[in-house]
Amino acid sequence: MKTAIITGGAGGLGQALAARLQREGWHTVLLDLPGPALDALPTNDKQSVYACDLTNGCAVEGVASSILAARASVDLVIYNAGITHIGLFSEADLDAHRKVFEVNYFAAVQTARVFLQAVRASKGCHLAISSVAGFSPLFKRTAYAASKHALEGFFGSLRSEEKLHGVHTLIAAPSFVATNIGRAEQQRNGLARPGSASDGVDYMSAEKAAEIIFAAYLRKTAMKPVGRVAFLAWWLNRVSPRLYQRLMERSIKEA
């Protein structure tokens, strides 16, 4: 039985990805912060659940040791954990900016490091969940866009190194996925749950996003914009960045 590790596994997209993989006979290992959402997830022959603060390097190493001892192989690591920050840069503080990077970028890098050799051994896949904000600008998302640009830069570069070991690296970039609609409570400093923003455009379901991402994994795609809006943004930002930015500003500001 193949094993997939999913960070942010208690969230909407993490759950949808786990369900899609389990239908194909995979065992999914879900990592997330301790709390009611994680506690509600079952542990059985198809699924393991681990509480872990991914911004704590020692905690990540400890959980990784437990997983590697329990599973025969690690065939896929999905870097899905993330937070967003909504607000103007002029009104944000540096602590919020750093927090976004700790969760969206450094936690993924640390997780990739602890599972690097296991993924090499299985000739498996690193699957990074980025965003439209990972390849283009996004209004009121300076910290979020910066963290996702960094994530894409890291995994795009890692792809060149790890393909020498038979490892596939996929970057999936959804637009707005409706994972927390109705749960838009924000933490202080403008930090918020992903998928909870009220200014999103053309939301797609987590299940639909998971189907597209899984299909891209099967095809060994390198970069996959997920959904109609993401594909149009990818294409337009390449053809005319200025036009893309103008249309994006109009859509987001008026939402």
C-alpha positions in Angstrom: 0.0 0.0 0.0 1.4 3.4 -1.0 1.7 6.1 1.6 1.0 9.8 1.2 1.8 12.4 3.8 -0.5 15.5 3.8 0.3 18.6 5.9 -2.7 20.7 6.7 -4.6 17.4 6.7 -7.5 18.5 8.9 -8.4 21.3 6.4 -10.9 21.1 3.6 -8.4 20.6 0.7 -6.3 18.2 2.8 -9.4 16.1 3.6 -10.4 16.1 -0.1 -7.0 15.0 -1.2 -6.9 12.3 1.4 -10.3 11.0 0.3 -9.2 10.9 -3.3 -6.1 9.0 -2.6 -7.8 6.6 -0.3 -10.2 5.7 -3.1 -7.2 4.6 -5.1 -6.0 2.3 -2.2 -3.5 4.7 -0.6 -2.8 5.1 3.1 -2.8 8.8 4.0 -0.9 10.3 6.9 -2.5 13.6 8.0 -0.4 16.2 9.9 -2.0 19.3 11.5 -2.1 21.4 14.6 -3.6 19.8 17.7 -7.2 20.7 18.2 -10.9 19.6 17.7 -10.6 19.3 13.9 -7.7 16.9 14.1 -9.2 15.0 17.0 -12.3 14.3 14.9 -10.4 12.5 12.3 -10.4 8.6 12.5 -7.3 6.4 12.6 -7.7 3.1 10.7 -6.0 1.0 8.1 -6.5 3.8 5.5 -5.5 6.8 7.6 -3.0 7.8 10.3 -3.3 11.1 12.2 -0.5 13.1 13.9 -0.6 16.4 15.7 2.3 18.6 14.9 3.3 22.3 14.8 5.1 22.3 11.5 6.9 25.6 12.5 8.7 23.7 15.3 11.6 21.9 13.7 12.1 19.5 16.6 8.5 18.5 16.5 8.6 17.8 12.8 11.7 15.6 13.2 10.0 13.7 15.9 6.8 13.1 14.0 8.8 12.1 10.9 10.7 9.5 12.9 7.4 8.0 14.0 6.0 7.9 10.5 9.1 6.4 8.9 9.1 3.7 11.6 5.4 2.9 11.0 5.2 3.0 7.2 7.1 0.8 4.7 7.5 3.7 2.2 6.7 7.3 1.7 5.6 7.7 -1.9 4.1 11.2 -1.9 4.4 14.3 0.4 1.7 16.9 -0.1 2.8 20.3 1.3 -0.7 21.7 1.9 -0.5 23.5 5.2 -0.9 27.2 4.9 -2.4 30.5 6.2 -3.3 33.7 4.4 -2.9 37.3 5.3 -5.5 39.8 4.1 -4.8 43.5 4.3 -2.8 46.4 3.0 1.0 46.2 3.5 0.9 49.8 4.9 -1.4 48.6 7.7 0.4 45.3 8.5 3.2 44.6 10.9 6.3 42.5 10.3 5.3 39.8 12.8 2.3 38.9 10.6 4.6 38.8 7.5 7.0 36.5 9.3 4.3 34.2 10.5 3.0 33.7 7.0 6.5 32.7 5.8 7.0 30.4 8.8 3.8 28.4 7.9 3.7 28.6 4.2 7.4 28.4 3.3 9.7 27.3 6.1 7.4 24.6 7.4 7.3 23.1 3.9 11.1 23.3 3.6 11.5 21.6 6.9 9.0 18.8 6.0 10.7 18.3 2.7 14.1 17.9 4.4 13.0 15.2 6.9 11.3 13.1 4.2 13.8 13.7 1.4 15.6 10.4 1.6 12.3 8.4 2.0 10.9 10.0 -1.2 14.1 9.3 -3.0 14.0 5.6 -1.9 10.4 5.2 -3.3 11.1 7.4 -6.4 8.1 9.3 -5.2 6.7 12.8 -5.5 6.8 16.1 -3.8 3.5 18.0 -4.3 3.5 21.6 -3.3 0.1 23.4 -3.0 0.8 26.9 -4.2 -1.7 29.5 -5.4 -2.4 31.9 -8.2 -0.5 34.3 -5.8 2.5 32.1 -6.3 3.1 33.2 -9.9 1.3 36.5 -10.1 0.4 39.5 -7.9 -2.7 39.6 -5.7 -4.3 42.6 -4.1 -4.1 42.8 -0.3 -1.9 39.7 -0.2 1.7 40.9 -0.1 2.9 38.5 2.5 0.9 35.6 1.1 2.0 36.2 -2.4 5.6 36.5 -1.3 5.5 33.2 0.6 3.9 31.4 -2.3 6.4 32.8 -4.8 9.1 31.6 -2.4 7.5 28.1 -2.2 7.4 27.9 -6.0 11.0 29.0 -6.3 12.1 26.3 -3.8 10.2 23.4 -5.3 10.9 24.4 -8.8 14.6 24.4 -8.0 14.3 21.2 -6.0 12.7 19.5 -9.0 16.0 19.8 -10.9 18.0 18.3 -8.1 15.6 15.5 -7.2 14.9 14.3 -10.7 18.4 12.9 -10.7 17.0 10.4 -8.1 13.9 9.6 -10.1 11.7 11.9 -8.0 8.8 13.8 -9.4 8.0 17.4 -8.2 4.6 18.9 -8.9 3.5 22.4 -8.1 -0.3 22.8 -8.0 -1.7 26.4 -8.0 -5.4 26.7 -7.3 -7.3 29.9 -7.4 -9.9 30.4 -4.7 -10.9 27.1 -3.1 -14.0 27.2 -0.9 -12.5 25.4 2.1 -13.6 27.8 4.9 -16.5 29.8 3.6 -18.6 30.8 6.6 -15.6 30.3 8.9 -13.9 33.6 8.0 -12.9 34.5 11.5 -9.5 36.1 11.5 -6.7 36.1 13.9 -5.0 39.3 15.0 -2.8 41.1 12.4 -5.0 40.1 9.5 -4.0 36.4 9.5 -6.8 34.1 8.4 -7.8 30.6 7.4 -7.1 29.8 3.8 -10.2 29.8 1.6 -12.1 32.1 4.0 -11.7 35.4 2.2 -14.8 37.3 1.2 -13.2 38.9 -1.8 -12.5 35.7 -3.7 -13.4 35.2 -7.4 -15.2 32.1 -8.8 -14.6 29.7 -5.9 -14.2 26.0 -6.6 -14.9 23.1 -4.3 -12.1 21.3 -2.5 -13.3 18.0 -4.1 -13.0 19.5 -7.6 -9.5 20.9 -6.8 -8.4 17.5 -5.5 -9.6 15.7 -8.7 -7.6 18.1 -10.8 -4.5 17.8 -8.6 -4.6 14.0 -8.5 -4.9 13.9 -12.3 -1.9 16.1 -12.6 0.0 13.8 -10.3 -0.8 10.8 -12.4 0.4 12.6 -15.6 3.6 13.6 -13.8 2.9 17.3 -14.6 5.4 19.8 -13.4 3.2 22.8 -12.9 -0.7 22.8 -12.8 -2.9 25.8 -12.5 -6.0 24.4 -10.8 -9.3 25.6 -12.1 -10.6 28.0 -14.8 -9.5 31.2 -13.0 -6.1 29.8 -12.2 -5.5 28.7 -15.9 -6.7 32.1 -17.2 -4.5 33.9 -14.7 -1.5 31.8 -15.6 -2.0 32.4 -19.3 -2.8 36.1 -19.1 0.0 36.9 -16.7 2.5 35.4 -19.1 1.1 37.2 -22.1 0.4 40.6 -20.6 1.4 41.1 -16.9 0.1 44.7 -17.0 -3.3 43.7 -18.3 -3.5 40.8 -15.7 -2.7 43.2 -12.9 -5.3 45.7 -14.0 -8.0 43.0 -14.3 -7.0 41.5 -11.0 -7.2 44.8 -9.2 -10.6 45.5 -10.6 -12.0 42.1 -9.6 -10.6 41.9 -6.1 -11.3 45.5 -5.2 -14.9 45.3 -6.3 -15.5 41.9 -4.6 
